[in-house]
Amino acid sequence: MAHIKDIIGCKKEVKKLESICDFLKNTDKYIDYNIKLPNSLLICGKEGVGKTYIAEALIADSQREIFNYNGNGNNVKLIKSIFKKAKKSANSIIFIDDLDYITLDDDCPVYERLFKELENCEHCHIFVVATVINKDNLPDYLLEEFDNDMVIELEPPQIDEACEIFRPIFDVNKIGEDFNINDFCCFAQDWTFSEVEEAFNKAARLSVYERNEKISMQNLIKASLQLKDYELAEEFDEATAYHEAGHAAVSLLLGGEAACIVLHNTDSGFFNEKKCEVKTYKDRERRYIVSVAGKACEEIFTGTSSIGSFSDLEKVSQAIEADVKILASQGFEYFDSIEYNSPAYNDALAKKVQADIQKYYDKATELIIQNRPLIETIAEKLRDKHYLLYNDIYKIFNDYNLSIKKNNRKAG
C-alpha cells in the first residue's frame, strides 16, 4: 500500500497532500476553529503520471473508510448509493478514478448528481478525491465545485526525480552493463512510469528474440523509439547526421545541455536538449540559434537542405513572430502601423522576422565554421550506432575542449 512518504519527487504536491491528510485525520480540531474545510480534491495529469498512486497514498494515510465509484455516465443510482453509504460511515472518502472517462457530455446525469452531492458535503466529513486526465473535459459547473487550492496538476518528473522513480524498473539482473539510468532519463524526458515500464518490457522481449544474455542500452533505445512509431536507422544518412550534429554542437557551445541525438529510418532524426526554464529573452534567442543550426550545418558540410531544415525554419519563424507581436503590444515599435491587419504592419512584421532569422543563422554559421572538428566528430560517432546519449555527447565535447586547451598551450 502506498503512503505519502513513499512518493518520490513532487515536493510541492507532497506538502499539499500532507496538509490535506492532516485535516482529514483531525477534522474536528479544525472545525473547533470555525474553519470551512474543502470537500474535494482533483488530481490532473496525463496517463501514467501517477495520479492514482498519489490518490491512494493520500487515502491510505487519511485512515478513513473508502468508497470507490467505478460506474459509467448513466449510473446515477450508484453515485447516490455511494454518497448515502459514505454519509453513514463518515468520516469517509469517496474515490472516483478517471472522472473525465465517464463521458464528454456536459449534461451527464452523473456529473449533475455529483455536483449536487458536493454542494451538500459540509465540514469535510465526506471528502471526494477524483483523478482526471484533462480537467477541461469536465463541465464548468462541476469544475467550479473544486476549490482552486484543491487541484493538483501533475507533470512528468524532472530528470533527477525520474532517475529515482524509474530505478526499480531497471533493478534486475538482466540489465546490461552499458545501461546508464541518467542517459536513459535524458533520452526519455517527459515519459511516465508506465511508458518507461512498457519500453523496458518491449526491450526485454527484443533481447530474448535476439538471443542476448542481457538487455542492452541499444535494445532499450530501439524499443522506446518503436513505442513512438519510430525505428532506429539501419543505414547512416550523412545529411541527417550533420543536421543533428549542428543542433547539438551549437547548443553545447552556447551553454545548453544536450540530452540525446537519434537518427531514425525515415532519413531524419532528432536532437533534444535537457529541459530547462526559459527565464530571459536571451534564453529564447539561444534556442533560436540552436534551431537554425541544423540547416546551417547541413548546408556547410553537405551542400544540401533537407525537409527537416525547412520544418525548423517554419517553427522558428512562428516563434519569433509571436515574440515580436508581444513586444509590439507592449510599446516596442517595430512597425509603421499599429493596426495588426494592415499591409504595412504585416510587411514590417515579415521583415523583422526575416532579419532576426538571418541574424540567428549567421551566428550559428559562425560557431559551426569555428568548431568544425567538434561537428565532424559528433557526425562520425553517429555513424557507429546511429544515436548518442547524454554521456556520449559530453565525452565528445569535453575531449574537444581539452584538445583546444592543449593546442593553445602549445601555441603559447
Disulfide bonds with the S-S distance in Angstrom:
none
